[in-house]
């Protein structure tokens, strides 16, 4: 989202980050950025990997990794090797508490070819691993779409695949409300802190929160090779990642990861990596890097322990779990006019914006949002048809 990281003052510029979805919707980009850059250092936060971004001189630096982002008209030195995934809240931390589960998974029921999550395949992996060794685990998924069809379908699949005895060792938690965040991060963190291993079957995702939370908790990860691009090269192998070449590899790799944790786990080694994904450490590192790079002072920084969500949330013109009612042009116009209140926050600002609007305005925004959403789904469907045939 357009997130104020630091307020400007008479001695120093402020810092503002803008997401890829917001950038696409900014009108009169050249004029807007020319005005903003008089008082702000502007960062770009892409929510997906992009190797062909064209900056056009708009952004001063990038909240991204050099492995998953490149601006073809700009220097790679401006890539900060930070993103929202480096800011897991304080609840996600290394824990020596008793482990209730051998593994934990966190996902969404999503089958699109662009970013499938392979939830059914996850269940098959667990079933196969249970035949090799007695293990326990939990998978939590959110289920988008109309209720209760998808929920019933995936639960029936689970019920047919596992016996009652096996279900006592493998809990499958399916949530179809408040998607994509039906549970608080504090609640999710309890499952992570009480698990040994993070099991992840996402075959394309390179920088998901599910594995970032695991890294913050110093957990080894079992998954496909694409996952390892979230970390520095020296951490892209065992014991941090147990890489699978295909789905058939998963059961054995999961067992090996659990055995590693039970017999050879090194807290200090994993904690070195965990610090780079914990918000309290990452913020200080990012702040120092920005201060040195742009000669900023040490005042008016606005760190809060929710940047894993807030940095990636969009001003899109419709309120959802991932977006605000204000669109990016309305928000930037307010920034350029210095229309802030004491203890400003994007959430509070959007709340006051909402209070000033009538029902007709809200209805118009809703229609526009759903039209653009269905248009996006239609374009994806057409693209998938072309790939298929």
N, C-alpha and C positions, 0 to 999 in steps of 0.2 A: 504494500500500500504506500501512498504518499505519507511518509512517516517523518516527523520532525525529530531528528536525532540530537540536534543541538540548536538552541536559539542563537540568533546573531545579537551582537551588541556593538557599541561604538568602537571597540578595539578589535573585534574579530567577526568573521563571517559565521553564519550558522551552517548546519548540515541537514540536508533534506534528501530522502530516498524516494524513488518512484519506481513502480513495478512495470513490467512489460505490458500488461493489459491496460494500465493507466496511460502509458506512453502512446499507445495506439490511438487513444481517444482524445488526446490533447489537440485543441484547435490552434491554428496560427503558431505553430511550434517555435519558429525563429523569434518572433516577438516575445512570446511567453518566456523562453529561456534566456533571452538577452536581458529581460527585466529581472528575472530570478537571480541570475548570476552576479548581480551587483551586490547582493547581500548573502547569497547562499552558495555553498559547495554542494553540487547536485550529484547524487549517486544513483546508479541504475541497478535495480534488483530483478533479474529475470527469474521467472518461476519455472523455467524448464531450460534444458541445455540448448545452446544456440551458437553455431560456429560461423555464422554469416551476418552478424549484426552490423548495421551501418549507423554510426553515431552522429555524423554530421556536426560534430563539435558541440553537441548538446550536453553531454555528461562529462563530469570531471574525473570520475572513477566508477568502478563496477563492484557491487557486492556479489561476487561470483568466484568460481574456481577456474584456474587456467585450463583444467582438464575438460571442462564442460561449457566453456564460453570463449568466444573470440570476436572482437570487433575488427572487421576487415579494413577499416579506415583509421585505426587508432592503435596506440602502443599497448602491448600486453603488460607493461609495467603498471598500468592503471588498474589492473585486476587485483583486488585486495585479498583474494583467497579467503573470503568470508561470505556467509549467506545466513539466512534465517536459521538454517540447520545447526549452526554453531552456538545457538542460544537456547539450549534446553533449560527449562526452569529448574529451580533449586531442588525440586522433588526428585529429579533424576540424578542420582549420585551412586557412587560405589557403596555397597552395603554388605556388611558381614552378618546380617540377620540370617536366620534359618531359611533355606530355600524350600519353598513349597512345591515348586514346579521345576522340572528339568528344562523346559523351554517355554517361551512365550512368543506369540505371533500377534501382529496388529495390522489390519488391512481393511479394504473396502471391497464390497461385491461389485467388481467392475470387469467387464469382458471385452471392452473396446480394443481393437487391434493396435491402437496407438500406445496404450499403456495398460495392458491386462494385468490383473492381480493374481490369477490362478488359484482362487480359493478352493475349488473342488480338488484341484491337484494337491493343494496343501493337505487336505484331509486324507487323500490317498497316501501321501508320504508318511503321515503319522501312522496310519493303519499298517503300512509296510514295516515301519521302524518298530512298532509294537510286537511284531512277529520275531524280531531279532533280539529284543531285550525289553524287560519291563521298564517302562518310562512313564512320566507324567507330564502334562502340559496344559496350556490354555491358549485358545485363539479367540481374539475379539475382533469382530467385523462390524462395520456400519453398512447399512443397506439403503441406498438411494432408490427413488422411484415410488410408484404407487403401492400402498399397503393393501392387503397383506400377501399378495401373490409371490413376490420374490422371497419374502421371509419364509413362507410355507414350503417353497420349493427347496431352498437350501437346507432347511431343517429336516425335511423328509429325506434328503440325500444323506445327511449325517446320521439320522436314525436307522437307515437301512444299512449303512456301511459299518457302524460300530455296534457291538453287543452292549448290553447293560453293564457288564463288568468292565469293559473297556472305557465306557463313558465315565465311570468313576475316576479314571486316571486321566482322561482328556476332556476338559470342559470346553464347550463351543458356545461362546456368548455372542448372540446376534441382536443388533440394535437397529431399529428402523425409524428412530425419531431424532430430531435435531442434527441430521446429517450435515456435514461430515464429523461433527464433534459432539456425539451424544453423551460422552462421559467427560468429566473434568480431567485435566492433566494430573491433578493430585491423585485421583482415583486410578488412572492408568499407570501412574508411576509405582503404585503399590504392587501391581502385577509384575512389573519389570524388576523391582528391587528384590522380589521374592522368587526370581527365576534365575537359572544358571546361563541359559543360552537363548539367543534370539534367532528364531527360524523365520526365514523370509523367502517366499517363492516368486517375488516380482521379477519378471524376466527382462524388463527394459528400464525400469526406474533406476536412476543413478544417484539421486539425492533426496530420498524420502525421509520424512520425520520418523517413521517407524524404526529405521535403523539408527538414526541420529540419537534417539532416546536410548537405544541399547548401548551405543558407544559412550554416551554420557554416564551410563551405569556400569561401565567397564565390562561389558558382556561380549564374549565371542559371538560371531555371526555366522550362520550357515546359510548360504545363498548362491545365486548366480554371480558370474564375474562382473556384471554391470554395477553391482553394489559397491565394489571396492573403490570406485572413482571418487567417492565422497571423502576419502582420507589421503594423507600424504603417502607417497610411493613406498616408504619403508614399512608401512603398516598393512600392505595389501596381500598378506599371506598369513599362514598359521603362525601364532595362535589367535590372531585377531579375526581372520576370515578363513573359514573352511569352504573353499570354492567348489561348486558343483558344475560339471559340464552339461549335464542334462538331469531330468527329473529322476532317473533311475539312480543317480549318485546320492540323492538326498538322504535316504534312510541310513546308509552306512556313515555318511559324513556327520549326520546328526548324532549317531551313537558315539563316534570318535570325539566329537566336540564335547559331549557330556562327560566322557571318560577323561578327557584332558582337564576339564573343570574339576572333576572329583579327585584327580591324582596329581596334577602338575600345575595348577593355576597359580599365576604370579600376580598378586595384587599390584605391586609397584609398577610392573611393566604395563599393565592395562590402564593404570591410573594416569600415566603420562599421556596416553591418547585421549582418555576421558576428559581431561582438563580442557582440551581444545573444542569440546562440544558442550561445556557447561557455561551458562550465561555469565556467571560472576567472573570467570576468568577471561572469557572471550571479549566481554565488553571493554575491560581494561586494555587488552591487547589492541583491539580495533581503535579505541580512543587515542592511544599513543601513536599508532600508525597514522591516523588522520591528522593529529596535531603536528606531527613532524612533516608530513607530506604537504600540508596546506597552511602551515604557520598559524594554527588556531590556538586560542587560549584555553584555559582549563575551567571556564565557567559556563553555566547554562547547559550542561549535558543532560540528556533526558532519559537515562537508562531506566528501564523497568523490566521486571522478570517475566515478560510475555512476548519477547521479540521473536520467538520461533513462530508465533502466529501473526503478530502485528506487522512485522516487516513485509510479510507476503500477502497481507489483506489489501483489497482494492477499493478505490473510490470509483464505483461503476454506475451509480445512479439508482441502485436498488438494494435494499437491506437484506442480506443473508448472513450466514455464519462466516462467509469469506469476503463480504463486501459491505460498503456503506451506502446510505441513501444518497449522500452527496456524490455527484460525479467529479471527476478530476478537475474539470475546468472551474467548477464552483469552488472547490477547495483551494486551488492555486490562486484564484482571484482574491480570496480572503487572505492568503499569505502575502500576496503582493501589496495588499492594502493594510497589512499589519493588524488585522482584526482578530486579536487573540484575547483571551481572558486569563486571569490568574490561575495557575496550576492547570494549564491547558492540557487536554488529552484528546486524541482523535475520536474516542468513543463518546466522550462528553460533548464534544463539538457536534458530532452527528446527531446526538440526542436533542440538542437545542435547535439544530436545523430542522429536525422532524417536527418539533412542537410548533414551528411557525408555518407549517404547510397545511393546506386544507385537503379534504378527502378527494376532490377532483384531481389535484396535483398528484397525490399518492396513487390513484387509480391509473392515471396516465403513465406514470413511471413503471407501474407493474406490468401494464400491457406492453410497453416498449421493451422491458427486460425479457419477458417471456417470448416475445417475437424474435428478438436477437438470439435467445437461447435455442429455440426450435430451428431457427435458420442455421445456427452452428451445427446442431445435430444432423440436419438434412445434408449439409455440405460434407460432414464426416461420413454419412451413410453412402452418399454418391462416390466419395473417394474410395471407400472400402469395396464398393461394387466394382470399380475400375480395377482395383488390385486383384479381386477374386477372378474376374474374367479376362 
